[in-house]
Amino acid sequence: MHDAQDRLELDSRLTELSRVQPWIEALANQNGFSEDALFAMQLCIEEALANVILHGYRGEPGHPIVIEASVSAGSLWFVMDDQAGPFSPLEPLPNNWTEPATLESIEPGGHGIRLLARFAGSLTYERLSDSNRLTIGFPLPCKDASS
Amino acid sequence: MTISTESMDGEITRVLLDGRLDIQGAATIDLRMNVLAGSCKFLLVDLCNVSFLGSMGLRSLVLPAQAVHRRGGKVALFGPPPMVEEVLKASNIDKVIPIFHDLDSAVASLC
């Protein structure tokens, strides 16, 4: 699957997210994913994009982000490329994260990366020569053997 | 995303959210949530009709809850659908803001 439907070119603005949701929904439907899996996909892509826009590009519009979708090896893959400086969304994941003791002690924001790690089937970051590449995979639903 | 409120017994304000609490949805409700957090003592946030929740949406729930708490009030979350509850739990929000699926229990927690 390599046609225009499988590639989305975005500008680094949060309003672009409104173009992403129906694109993911169409891909999920084409490949027979459940509503819960669609939720997970939309969550992961939204968090990854927000991360690139707000942190990678520091909220500046006018920078490119490209997402390509493909199916291989039993998964639907989203490959997200941006040209921000080196920025791995996986590095800030704290290993020693402790549970909040009180409502006052919990951070109101900053949960995006944790959600990405929790809801993605697989997650890989690569620093290419002049870009960041995040690959997010979701296992294809099992086909009913009786059908 | 839409937001509406109704008054309940015991100075409880029920906040009914409906739609996607994504970045756009969060921006839609933030102002109203902040106003409610500044004026209400007990907030029951009804999530029954919230179909999506992302990290910006979490922020829209946590910040007002903290403001209410600082003023001596309480907040409870009611009826999140399973995937929305998964997001709340993955972020440990459930450890500091109680989640209920039974309305009477939610109300009792605020009294």
Chai-1 contact restraints between the chains, C-beta under 6 A:
chainA,res_idxA,chainB,res_idxB,connection_type,confidence,min_distance_angstrom,max_distance_angstrom,comment,restraint_id
A,L14,B,I23,contact,1.0,0.0,6.0,A-B,restraint_1
A,L17,B,I23,contact,1.0,0.0,6.0,A-B,restraint_2
A,D36,B,M83,contact,1.0,0.0,6.0,A-B,restraint_3
A,F39,B,M83,contact,1.0,0.0,6.0,A-B,restraint_4
A,L43,B,G54,contact,1.0,0.0,6.0,A-B,restraint_5
A,E46,B,D22,contact,1.0,0.0,6.0,A-B,restraint_6
A,E46,B,G54,contact,1.0,0.0,6.0,A-B,restraint_7
A,E47,B,S55,contact,1.0,0.0,6.0,A-B,restraint_8
A,E99,B,N92,contact,1.0,0.0,6.0,A-B,restraint_9
A,E99,B,K95,contact,1.0,0.0,6.0,A-B,restraint_10
A,P100,B,N92,contact,1.0,0.0,6.0,A-B,restraint_11
A,P100,B,K95,contact,1.0,0.0,6.0,A-B,restraint_12
A,P100,B,V96,contact,1.0,0.0,6.0,A-B,restraint_13
A,L103,B,Q66,contact,1.0,0.0,6.0,A-B,restraint_14
A,L103,B,H69,contact,1.0,0.0,6.0,A-B,restraint_15
A,L103,B,V96,contact,1.0,0.0,6.0,A-B,restraint_16
A,I106,B,V96,contact,1.0,0.0,6.0,A-B,restraint_17
A,P108,B,R59,contact,1.0,0.0,6.0,A-B,restraint_18
A,P108,B,V62,contact,1.0,0.0,6.0,A-B,restraint_19
A,P108,B,L63,contact,1.0,0.0,6.0,A-B,restraint_20
A,G109,B,R59,contact,1.0,0.0,6.0,A-B,restraint_21
A,H111,B,S55,contact,1.0,0.0,6.0,A-B,restraint_22
A,H111,B,L58,contact,1.0,0.0,6.0,A-B,restraint_23
A,H111,B,S91,contact,1.0,0.0,6.0,A-B,restraint_24
A,G112,B,S55,contact,1.0,0.0,6.0,A-B,restraint_25
A,L115,B,S55,contact,1.0,0.0,6.0,A-B,restraint_26
A,L115,B,A90,contact,1.0,0.0,6.0,A-B,restraint_27
A,R118,B,A90,contact,1.0,0.0,6.0,A-B,restraint_28
